C-alpha cells in the first residue's frame, strides 16, 4: 500500500484492482471509544500522509471487517 500511495499512476487499472473508500468525519462527541486511538494518531499526521491501520484492527476476521465498515473519525479520510 505504501508503494501505491506514493505512486503517480492510477491505482485502478487492469493489473491492480484497488478500490478507495471515503470515510466522512463525525463530531467528537459522536466518536466511538474503540476508534479513539486511531483518531488521535491520524490527527497528528500531515494531510495526505499514509498510515497503516492494520495495527489498530482486531485480530478476529469478523471484528476486523466490522471495525473498518463502521469506522468513525473526527476527520475525513480515504481508505484503499
N, C-alpha and C positions, 0 to 999 in steps of 0.2 A: 504494500500500500504506500509506503514511503516513496518508492520509485514512481508510482502513478501520480501521487500528489505533486511531486516536483517536476513532472514531465510537461512539456509544452503541447503535446499531442492529445487529441480527444481520447478519453477512456472508453468511449463507446465505439467500437469498431468490430469487424468480424473476428479478429484474433483475440480480443479482450472484451468479454461481455460483462462490463461493470455497470452497476446502477447507482444512482445517487438519490438520497432521500433528504428532504429538508425538514428539520425539526424547528418549529416555532418556539420562541421564548415564552415563558409564563411569568406571572407575578411571583415575587419572592415568597409571599405568604402561601401561595399555592404549590410550592415546590415540595415534592415528596421527599421524606428524610433519606431514603435509600440513594437518592441522586445527589445529595449534598456534597460529598467528597469530590465527585467528578465535576460538579458545577464549580466548586472552588478552584480546582486545577485549571479548568477552561477559562475562567475569568482572569486568571493571572497570565494567560498567553497573549501574544500579539494576534492581531486579526490575520486570518487565513493561515495560521500555523497548524501543522498536522499534529494530532495527538492520537496515540494508540490506546483505544478504550478497553482492550481485552483484559487488561489487569484489573479493571473495575467490574467486570462481568462475573456473575455467579458461575460456578463450575457446572451445575446441573443444566442440561441442554434446554429443557423447557423454561427454566427460570432465566436462562441466558436470552432466549427468544423473547420472553415477556419483558425483560429489562429493556431491551432495545425497542420493542414495539411500543411500550408505554413511556419511553424516555421523556423526562421533563428537565429543562434547564432554564435559567433566567435570561439566556441569550439565544438567538437563533444560530443553528449550526447546520452543516451539510455532512451527511454520512455516506461513504461509499466503500 
